[in-house]
Amino acid sequence: CSVTILEVNQERIAYLRKQYATEEVNIIESNTENLERTIKEADLFISTILIPGSRPPKIVKEYMVQSMKPGSVIVDIAIDQGGTVETIDHYTTHDNPVFIKHDVIHYAVPNMPGATPRTSTMALANGNIEYLLAIAKNGLENAIQNKPALATGINIYKGTITYENLGTTLELDYKPLKEVLI
């Protein structure tokens, strides 16, 4: 069993190579040639592209899926944002999670954490508690000043789109959060 991670960001590639140096993990640059080869050889391919506030590109083309081994599986984590796999033309559900196309099993369940609501809620709460406490204690604007990472989670503030990708995707105007906070 081997794992291959495709990544576009060179800094992230270096980080992942260091992180998994002692594991059997192959970290390679994400480009069409590497994607085609990896998909063709995969028993399981998980597409994890996320572009916050935007629809991801359909990078997994139908011909790539057709090249996969019969019975292999493809999972599209970005299905909530529109998906990255051309052959996934509809959502699936937790009750009926897969469909088969080109002899490949497709999994396209939006809100995957919903399968384990208690666990996913606890993980989400643990990851966000420091920000929630900062907002409760100091108010949103002061919390943003004290915890700048909080600003990266704000897409709309006071009725104004403050995240460029969201504005672009919706074809609406946006204004940087810094300008709205003034």
HELIX and SHEET records of a PDB file:
HELIX    1   1 GLN A   10  GLN A   19  1                                  10    
HELIX    2   2 THR A   32  GLU A   41  1                                  10    
HELIX    3   3 GLU A   62  GLN A   66  1                                   5    
HELIX    4   4 ILE A   77  GLN A   81  5                                   5    
HELIX    5   5 MET A  112  ALA A  115  5                                   4    
HELIX    6   6 PRO A  117  ASN A  138  1                                  22    
HELIX    7   7 LEU A  140  ASN A  146  1                                   7    
HELIX    8   8 PRO A  148  GLY A  153  5                                   6    
HELIX    9   9 GLU A  164  LEU A  170  1                                   7    
HELIX   10  10 LEU A  177  LEU A  181  1                                   5    
SHEET    1   A 2 VAL A   3  GLU A   7  0                                        
SHEET    2   A 2 VAL A  25  GLU A  29  1                                        
SHEET    1   B 4 LEU A  44  SER A  47  0                                        
SHEET    2   B 4 VAL A  73  ASP A  76  1                                        
SHEET    3   B 4 VAL A 104  TYR A 107  1                                        
SHEET    4   B 4 VAL A  98  LYS A 101 -1                                        
SHEET    1   C 2 ILE A 156  TYR A 157  0                                        
SHEET    2   C 2 THR A 160  ILE A 161 -1                                        
END                                                                             
